[in-house]
Amino acid sequence: MAQTMPGMQMPASAAPQPPRTVPAPKAAPAGATTGARPAQVGKRVEYDLYVMDSLVNFTGKIRSAVVINGRLPGPTLRFTEGDTAVVRVHNRLKGATSMHWHGLILPNAQDGVPYLNTAPILPGTTHTFTFPLVQHGTYWYHAHGLEEQLGMYGSFVIQPKESKPAMREYVLLLSDWTDERPAEVLRYLKRAGEWYAVKKGATQSYGEALAAGYFKDKVKQEWGRMPAMDVSDVFYNKFLVNGQEQAYFKDAQPGEVVRLRVINGGTSSYFHLQYAGGPLQVVAADGNDVVPFPVTKLEIATAETYDLLITVPPIGAAELRATSSDVTGYTSAYFGSGEAMKAPDLPKLDYFQLTREMNQMGPMTGLSADGAGQMSTAKKGQAAPNAGDMKGMKMQNSPEPAAPVPTPRDRPMNRQERNGLSMGSLQDQGIGMDMGGMAGEFNYNRLRAPRPTTLDSTHKWREIKLTLTGNMLRYIWSFDNKTLSVADAIPIRKGENVRMVLQNLTMMRHPLHLHGHVFRLVNAQGAYSPMKNTFDIPSMSVVTIEFAANAEQDWFFHCHTLYHMAAGMGRVISYEGSPQNEFAKTGYKVVKAGDNARYPWLDFSVHSQATFLEANVSNNKNALEFEGRFNYRGDYETETHLLRYLDKRQFLAAYVGFDSRNNKTLRTESETNTKNNRRVVDAGVYYLLPLLVRSEWRVDNTGKLRLQLERRDLPLSNNVFADLRVNTDKEYTVGFRYMVRKCLSLSTNYDSDYKWGAGLTFHY
C-alpha cells in the first residue's frame, strides 16, 4: 500500500468497501472468447472506486500520487465468470481521467479509452461501467493516460464459474515508481537528455568503450547514426510489488503449493522473475490457461499477466524477486515465515556486448535513426545469442503452422485438474516438461494452449502487415513511420479472421496490446498456440497474431510502454460499417492530437567569459530553435530558426531564420555581413551525418554561403560530455560538461570569439 503521509484524511465514502452482489436475470450461455459476445449473465457485482490526489514517500521525498480508495495500487476487484461487473469510478482529481479494463472482452463503450470509445471522466463526476464477464483469469485496470505512472491502477480477478479456488492464491501487482512527474519524464525523453543513462551507469562513453576493448564497436554504432544502447528509457527510483518494495506473505504454510497472479503494471519496465524456493510453474498467460510447465526464470513484459504455482519452503521464507530488465533494481515478495531465502542476483548488463551484437547484424536500410534498445540478454562475461539476426527471421504467414506430434499431455485438462495439481504431480505426469524435461528460462514457444485455438476456416482472412518504427534521438515512435496523429484507421470487417504480421525495425522492445479482443500468438505450438491480449516483440523480430473479428466499432492497438504510446505508437482498428460514436465523427481529433504536442527545452551556461543559451520548442515535424551568445562587454550573437523535418528518418530538415550579430569589441567599423556584424535572413538544411554529426548548409539574403559541422553530447565518460563546432566563418567552439544533477552541470568551453571560460550550465 502507498506510504501516504500522516494527517491525510479520506472521506468515509471513499474508504475501501466490499463488493455488493445483486441477482440478475439469466441470459443466453456465455460463448467462448473467440465467438459471439453474450449479453448480461449471472449476478451483478458492484464496486465504487474513488480516485483522488495523495502524497507518498517511497524515496525519502514527498511526492504527489494518484490513489484509488486511499490505496496505491487500487483494490483488487474480484468476480466470478458469468457475473456482470458494475464499477462506479468517482473522479476527485482536479482534472479529467479515465479507466481502462485491460484484457477484458466487453462492449466498446465500456473500454475506457478517453475520446476514442468512452467519454473522459470529468472532475467531480462519476462514471458507471457495466459489462458482463465472459472469461476468467488475471487482469488489471488502469488509467489510459499519464496518471497510470502516478499509481492509478489495480488488479481484476475473475474466478472460473465451475469451481472455487482449490488452493491459496495471492495477487502480485508489479510497478515502477519515479519521483518525477510523468509529463516531465516525457518532456525529458523528447529532449534526448543524458541524465537517465548517467543514473543507470549506461552512458556507454568512448572512454569506457576504449577501456573495455569495444572502441571499434562504439565507432561503428555511431557511424550508423545510432545512439547508445538502451533497455529501458526511464531511470526509476523504486520498483514495487503491491505498492511496497518488499511484501510478506507469512500465512503461506510450509510445503504448500500456492497460486500467484502476477501482473506487470509498470509503465515501461520488463521484469525477470526468480523464486528462491524452486521452479515457477506457469499455468496461465494474460488470463488464459496454458499447459503447465516449469521455468527457473520468467520474463514478464509490461502489461502482461502470468499465473504461477510455487511451493512454500519447509522452513524459512522464500523470495520471489522481480528484477527490472535494465538490472537497476528489484522488488521482492516473501512466502513463508522465518529466515529469508534469497533469489540469485542478476549480473549487470554489458551494453557494449549488446552493441557488438547489433553491429554484427550488418547494414539495415532505414533503421539507423531508430532508438537503441535491448538486443538480447547479454550479461557481464556472458555472450548472448544473436537473437536479432535478420537471417533467422521467419515470416509466419501460413494460415496455420503444422502442429507438433501429439503427446499424452495434449488432452485438455478440466479446471479442477488445473487448479488442484501440485508441483510434484505436474512433473510426475510430464506436463510442460519440454526442453529435455528441464526447467529452463521462459520463452513464448513454451506457451501451449490446453486445446486447439485455430480460427474458423470458413471465414475470410484479412492480413495486416505493420512495421514498428521510431527515432530515439527525437523520441518519436510509430507504425510504418506514421504516428497516431497522422495515421489512418486500420479497417477490418466483422466475421473475418484477421492476421497481423508485425516486424520490429527499432532497436527497442515493445509490449503491444490489442483492446477488446484476445488473439492467438502464433508460436511453435501450431494449432495449440496460446491466447493472449498483450505480447512482447523484440528488436528486429517478426511476430504474428490472429483473432476473430467478432466485435464492432473502433478499438485501440498500441505499445503499452506508456511513453512510447504517448509519443505516437498506436493505431485505431476500425470495424467497417459499424455505427460511429461522437468521437469517431470528429476523426478522433483529441486522441490524435496527443503525440504531436509541443515540448520545450533549454541549456543556459553562465561562464566567466560569457553566457550561452540554446532553446528549442518542437513537435513531431517542426522545431523552433534559438541560440544566443552574450559577453560582458556588450557583444552578442543570436540565431533563430524555424525548421521542418523532411524525411521519414528525420535526418534531413529545411529551415528559414534570422541571424543577428553585433560583436562591437571584435569588429572594425567597416565590417558588414561578417561573423561579427550581421543582420540577415537565411535559409538552409540540416543533415545528420555519420557519427551523429549535424551538418548545416545555409545561404543568406545577400547570397553568402556557410557550412557548419557540430557534434553535441559526445560521451567521454559516464557523466562527462563534449560539444564541438566548426564552420566556414572560421568560428569554432570546444566545450565540456560534467553532469552533477539532471538540471545542472559543471562546464567549461573555449569559443574562438569569446575565448576560454568556466562556470555552470543549467538544463531544462
Backbone hydrogen bonds, N-H to C=O, Kabsch-Sander energy under -0.5 kcal/mol:
donor,donor_aa,acceptor,acceptor_aa,energy
4,T,2,A,-1.9
5,M,55,L,-1.2
8,M,5,M,-1.6
14,A,11,P,-1.7
15,A,12,A,-1.3
20,R,46,E,-1.9
22,V,44,R,-3.0
35,G,32,A,-1.9
44,R,22,V,-4.1
45,V,84,T,-2.7
46,E,20,R,-3.3
46,E,44,R,-0.5
47,Y,86,V,-2.5
49,L,88,R,-3.3
50,Y,48,D,-0.5
51,V,49,L,-0.6
51,V,90,H,-2.9
52,M,50,Y,-0.5
52,M,67,V,-2.3
54,S,65,A,-2.3
56,V,63,R,-3.0
57,N,3,Q,-0.8
59,T,61,K,-0.6
63,R,56,V,-2.8
65,A,54,S,-2.2
66,V,150,L,-2.0
67,V,52,M,-2.6
68,I,71,R,-2.4
69,N,50,Y,-2.8
71,R,68,I,-1.5
74,G,153,Y,-3.5
77,L,155,S,-2.5
78,R,76,T,-0.6
79,F,157,V,-2.4
81,E,159,Q,-3.3
82,G,133,L,-2.3
83,D,80,T,-2.7
84,T,43,K,-3.1
85,A,83,D,-0.5
85,A,131,F,-2.6
86,V,45,V,-2.5
87,V,129,F,-2.6
88,R,47,Y,-2.6
88,R,86,V,-0.5
89,V,87,V,-0.6
89,V,127,H,-3.1
90,H,49,L,-3.5
90,H,88,R,-0.7
91,N,89,V,-0.7
91,N,125,T,-2.6
92,R,51,V,-2.8
92,R,90,H,-0.8
97,T,121,I,-2.0
100,H,142,H,-3.2
101,W,111,D,-0.8
102,H,100,H,-1.0
102,H,140,W,-1.6
104,L,101,W,-1.6
106,L,104,L,-0.7
110,Q,107,P,-1.8
111,D,108,N,-1.6
115,Y,118,T,-1.6
116,L,113,V,-1.9
116,L,118,T,-0.5
117,N,113,V,-1.9
118,T,113,V,-1.7
121,I,97,T,-2.9
122,L,120,P,-0.9
124,G,91,N,-2.3
125,T,122,L,-1.8
127,H,89,V,-2.4
129,F,87,V,-3.1
129,F,127,H,-0.6
131,F,85,A,-2.0
133,L,83,D,-2.7
134,V,132,P,-0.7
137,G,158,I,-2.9
139,Y,137,G,-0.5
139,Y,156,F,-2.5
140,W,102,H,-1.0
141,Y,154,G,-2.8
142,H,100,H,-2.0
143,A,152,M,-2.0
145,G,143,A,-0.7
148,E,145,G,-1.8
149,Q,146,L,-1.2
150,L,146,L,-0.6
150,L,147,E,-0.8
151,G,148,E,-1.4
152,M,147,E,-1.5
153,Y,151,G,-1.7
154,G,141,Y,-2.3
156,F,139,Y,-2.4
157,V,77,L,-2.8
158,I,137,G,-2.5
159,Q,79,F,-2.7
159,Q,157,V,-0.5
170,Y,259,R,-2.4
172,L,170,Y,-0.5
172,L,261,R,-2.8
173,L,171,V,-0.5
174,L,172,L,-0.8
174,L,263,I,-3.1
175,S,240,L,-2.1
177,W,238,K,-2.9
184,E,181,R,-0.7
185,V,181,R,-2.0
186,L,182,P,-2.3
187,R,183,A,-2.0
188,Y,184,E,-2.4
189,L,185,V,-2.2
190,K,186,L,-2.0
191,R,187,R,-1.3
192,A,189,L,-1.1
193,G,188,Y,-1.7
198,V,194,E,-2.2
199,K,195,W,-2.7
200,K,196,Y,-1.5
201,G,197,A,-0.9
201,G,198,V,-0.8
202,A,197,A,-3.0
206,Y,715,P,-2.4
207,G,716,L,-0.9
209,A,205,S,-2.3
210,L,206,Y,-2.4
211,A,207,G,-2.1
212,A,208,E,-1.9
213,G,209,A,-0.6
213,G,210,L,-0.8
214,Y,209,A,-3.3
215,F,209,A,-0.6
218,K,214,Y,-2.3
219,V,215,F,-2.3
220,K,216,K,-2.5
221,Q,217,D,-2.2
222,E,218,K,-2.2
223,W,219,V,-2.4
224,G,220,K,-1.3
224,G,221,Q,-0.5
225,R,222,E,-1.9
226,M,221,Q,-1.7
236,Y,234,V,-0.6
237,N,177,W,-1.3
238,K,177,W,-1.9
240,L,175,S,-2.6
241,V,244,Q,-3.3
242,N,173,L,-2.6
243,G,173,L,-0.5
244,Q,241,V,-1.4
247,A,332,S,-2.2
249,F,334,Y,-2.8
252,A,249,F,-1.2
255,G,312,V,-1.8
256,E,253,Q,-2.3
258,V,256,E,-0.6
258,V,310,I,-2.4
259,R,168,R,-2.7
260,L,308,L,-3.6
261,R,170,Y,-3.3
261,R,259,R,-0.5
262,V,260,L,-0.9
262,V,306,Y,-2.8
263,I,172,L,-2.8
264,N,304,E,-2.6
265,G,174,L,-2.2
265,G,263,I,-1.2
271,F,300,I,-2.0
272,H,323,T,-2.8
273,L,271,F,-0.6
273,L,298,L,-3.6
274,Q,321,R,-1.9
276,A,319,E,-2.7
278,G,275,Y,-1.1
280,L,295,V,-3.0
281,Q,309,L,-2.3
282,V,280,L,-0.7
282,V,293,F,-2.9
283,V,307,D,-2.8
284,A,307,D,-1.2
285,A,288,N,-2.8
286,D,305,T,-3.4
288,N,285,A,-2.2
290,V,283,V,-2.2
291,V,448,R,-3.6
293,F,282,V,-1.2
295,V,280,L,-2.4
296,T,440,G,-2.1
297,K,440,G,-0.8
298,L,273,L,-2.0
300,I,271,F,-2.7
300,I,298,L,-0.5
301,A,299,E,-0.5
303,A,264,N,-2.2
304,E,301,A,-2.0
306,Y,262,V,-2.3
307,D,284,A,-2.1
308,L,260,L,-2.6
308,L,306,Y,-0.5
309,L,281,Q,-2.3
310,I,258,V,-2.2
312,V,256,E,-3.1
312,V,310,I,-0.5
316,G,337,S,-0.8
317,A,339,E,-2.5
318,A,335,F,-2.1
319,E,341,M,-2.4
320,L,333,A,-3.4
321,R,274,Q,-2.9
321,R,319,E,-0.7
322,A,331,T,-2.9
323,T,272,H,-2.5
323,T,321,R,-0.6
324,S,329,G,-2.5
325,S,270,Y,-2.0
327,V,324,S,-2.3
331,T,322,A,-1.9
332,S,245,E,-2.1
333,A,320,L,-2.0
334,Y,247,A,-2.6
335,F,318,A,-2.1
336,G,249,F,-2.0
337,S,316,G,-0.6
341,M,317,A,-3.3
342,K,340,A,-0.6
350,D,378,A,-0.9
351,Y,349,L,-1.0
354,L,350,D,-1.8
355,T,351,Y,-2.3
356,R,352,F,-2.4
357,E,353,Q,-2.2
358,M,354,L,-2.2
359,N,355,T,-2.6
360,Q,356,R,-1.7
361,M,358,M,-1.5
362,G,359,N,-1.6
367,L,364,M,-1.9
368,S,364,M,-0.5
370,D,367,L,-2.1
379,K,382,Q,-1.2
380,K,348,K,-1.8
382,Q,379,K,-2.3
387,A,385,P,-2.3
389,D,386,N,-1.6
392,G,389,D,-1.6
393,M,390,M,-1.5
396,Q,394,K,-0.5
397,N,395,M,-1.4
410,D,407,T,-2.5
411,R,408,P,-1.3
418,R,414,N,-2.2
419,N,415,R,-2.8
420,G,416,Q,-2.1
421,L,417,E,-1.3
426,L,422,S,-2.1
427,Q,423,M,-1.8
428,D,424,G,-2.5
429,Q,425,S,-1.8
430,G,427,Q,-1.0
431,I,426,L,-2.0
433,M,430,G,-1.1
434,D,432,G,-1.7
438,M,434,D,-0.5
438,M,435,M,-1.0
440,G,294,P,-0.7
440,G,438,M,-0.7
442,F,297,K,-1.9
446,R,443,N,-2.0
447,L,444,Y,-1.9
448,R,446,R,-0.6
449,A,528,Y,-3.4
453,T,527,A,-2.9
459,H,456,D,-1.6
462,R,497,N,-2.6
464,I,499,R,-3.0
466,L,464,I,-0.5
466,L,501,V,-2.3
468,L,503,Q,-3.0
469,T,467,T,-0.6
469,T,478,S,-2.5
471,N,476,I,-2.7
472,M,369,A,-0.9
473,L,369,A,-0.7
475,Y,471,N,-0.9
476,I,471,N,-1.8
477,W,567,A,-1.4
478,S,469,T,-2.8
479,F,482,K,-1.8
480,D,467,T,-2.9
482,K,479,F,-2.0
484,L,568,G,-1.3
486,V,483,T,-1.6
487,A,483,T,-1.0
487,A,484,L,-0.5
490,I,572,V,-3.2
492,I,574,S,-2.5
495,G,549,A,-3.3
496,E,493,R,-1.8
497,N,460,K,-3.3
498,V,496,E,-0.5
498,V,547,F,-3.0
499,R,462,R,-3.0
499,R,497,N,-0.5
500,M,498,V,-0.5
500,M,545,I,-2.8
501,V,464,I,-2.9
501,V,499,R,-0.5
502,L,500,M,-0.6
502,L,543,V,-3.0
503,Q,466,L,-2.3
504,N,541,S,-2.8
505,L,468,L,-2.0
505,L,503,Q,-0.9
507,M,371,G,-1.5
510,H,537,I,-1.3
512,L,510,H,-0.8
512,L,535,F,-2.9
513,H,558,H,-2.7
514,L,533,N,-1.7
515,H,513,H,-0.5
515,H,556,F,-2.6
517,H,514,L,-0.7
519,F,532,K,-2.8
520,R,546,E,-3.7
521,L,519,F,-0.6
521,L,530,P,-2.7
522,V,520,R,-1.1
522,V,544,T,-1.8
526,G,523,N,-1.7
528,Y,525,Q,-2.3
529,S,526,G,-1.9
532,K,519,F,-2.6
535,F,512,L,-2.2
537,I,510,H,-1.8
539,S,374,Q,-0.7
540,M,504,N,-1.2
540,M,506,T,-0.7
541,S,538,P,-1.2
543,V,502,L,-2.6
545,I,500,M,-2.3
546,E,520,R,-1.7
547,F,498,V,-2.3
549,A,496,E,-2.8
549,A,547,F,-0.5
550,N,548,A,-1.7
555,W,573,I,-2.7
557,F,571,R,-2.6
558,H,513,H,-2.0
559,C,569,M,-2.1
560,H,511,P,-3.9
562,L,267,T,-2.8
562,L,560,H,-0.8
564,H,561,T,-0.9
565,M,561,T,-2.4
566,A,562,L,-2.3
567,A,563,Y,-1.0
568,G,565,M,-1.7
569,M,564,H,-2.2
570,G,568,G,-1.9
571,R,557,F,-3.0
573,I,555,W,-3.4
573,I,571,R,-0.5
574,S,490,I,-2.9
574,S,572,V,-0.6
575,Y,553,Q,-2.0
576,E,492,I,-3.2
576,E,574,S,-0.6
578,S,575,Y,-1.5
585,K,581,N,-1.6
586,T,583,F,-0.9
587,G,584,A,-2.0
588,Y,583,F,-2.4
592,K,588,Y,-2.6
593,A,589,K,-1.3
594,G,590,V,-0.7
594,G,591,V,-1.0
596,N,593,A,-0.9
597,A,594,G,-1.1
599,Y,618,S,-2.7
601,W,616,N,-2.1
603,D,614,E,-2.7
604,F,762,F,-2.6
605,S,603,D,-0.5
605,S,612,F,-3.1
606,V,604,F,-0.5
606,V,760,L,-2.9
607,H,605,S,-0.7
607,H,610,A,-2.3
608,S,758,A,-1.4
611,T,630,F,-3.1
612,F,605,S,-2.3
613,L,628,G,-2.9
614,E,603,D,-2.5
615,A,626,F,-2.5
616,N,601,W,-2.5
617,V,624,L,-1.9
618,S,599,Y,-2.0
619,N,622,N,-2.3
623,A,643,L,-2.0
624,L,617,V,-2.9
625,E,623,A,-0.6
625,E,641,H,-3.1
626,F,615,A,-2.6
627,E,639,E,-2.5
628,G,613,L,-2.7
629,R,637,E,-2.5
630,F,611,T,-2.6
631,N,635,D,-1.8
632,Y,609,Q,-0.7
634,G,631,N,-1.0
636,Y,662,N,-0.7
637,E,629,R,-2.0
638,T,660,S,-2.9
639,E,627,E,-2.5
640,T,658,F,-2.4
641,H,625,E,-2.7
642,L,656,V,-3.0
643,L,623,A,-2.9
643,L,641,H,-0.6
644,R,654,A,-2.7
645,Y,621,K,-2.8
646,L,652,L,-3.0
647,D,652,L,-0.8
650,Q,647,D,-1.1
653,A,686,Y,-2.3
654,A,644,R,-2.3
655,Y,684,G,-2.5
656,V,642,L,-1.9
657,G,682,D,-2.5
658,F,640,T,-2.4
659,D,680,V,-2.8
660,S,638,T,-2.5
660,S,658,F,-0.5
661,R,678,R,-3.2
662,N,636,Y,-2.6
663,N,676,N,-2.7
664,K,662,N,-1.4
666,L,663,N,-1.2
667,R,663,N,-1.6
671,E,668,T,-1.2
673,N,677,N,-0.9
674,T,677,N,-1.9
677,N,674,T,-0.6
678,R,661,R,-1.6
680,V,659,D,-2.2
682,D,657,G,-2.0
683,A,699,V,-2.2
684,G,655,Y,-2.1
685,V,697,W,-2.2
686,Y,653,A,-3.1
687,Y,695,S,-2.3
688,L,651,F,-1.6
689,L,687,Y,-0.6
689,L,693,V,-3.6
691,L,222,E,-2.4
692,L,222,E,-0.7
692,L,689,L,-0.8
693,V,689,L,-0.7
693,V,690,P,-0.8
694,R,692,L,-0.5
694,R,710,E,-3.3
695,S,687,Y,-2.8
695,S,693,V,-0.7
696,E,708,Q,-2.7
697,W,685,V,-2.5
698,R,706,R,-2.4
699,V,683,A,-2.6
700,D,704,K,-1.9
701,N,681,V,-1.8
703,G,700,D,-2.1
706,R,698,R,-2.0
708,Q,696,E,-2.2
709,L,726,V,-2.7
710,E,694,R,-1.6
711,R,724,L,-2.3
714,L,722,A,-2.9
716,L,720,V,-2.9
717,S,720,V,-1.4
720,V,717,S,-0.7
721,F,737,R,-2.4
722,A,714,L,-2.3
723,D,735,G,-2.2
724,L,711,R,-2.8
725,R,733,T,-1.9
726,V,709,L,-2.1
727,N,731,E,-1.8
728,T,707,L,-2.1
730,K,727,N,-1.4
733,T,725,R,-2.2
734,V,750,Y,-2.1
735,G,723,D,-2.5
736,F,748,T,-3.0
737,R,721,F,-2.6
738,Y,746,L,-3.1
739,M,719,N,-2.4
739,M,737,R,-0.6
740,V,744,L,-2.0
741,R,744,L,-2.3
744,L,741,R,-0.9
745,S,761,T,-2.2
746,L,738,Y,-2.5
747,S,759,G,-2.3
748,T,736,F,-2.2
749,N,757,G,-2.2
750,Y,734,V,-2.9
751,D,755,K,-1.8
752,S,732,Y,-2.5
755,K,751,D,-2.8
757,G,749,N,-2.0
759,G,747,S,-2.9
760,L,606,V,-1.8
761,T,745,S,-2.6
762,F,604,F,-3.0
763,H,743,C,-2.2
764,Y,602,L,-2.8
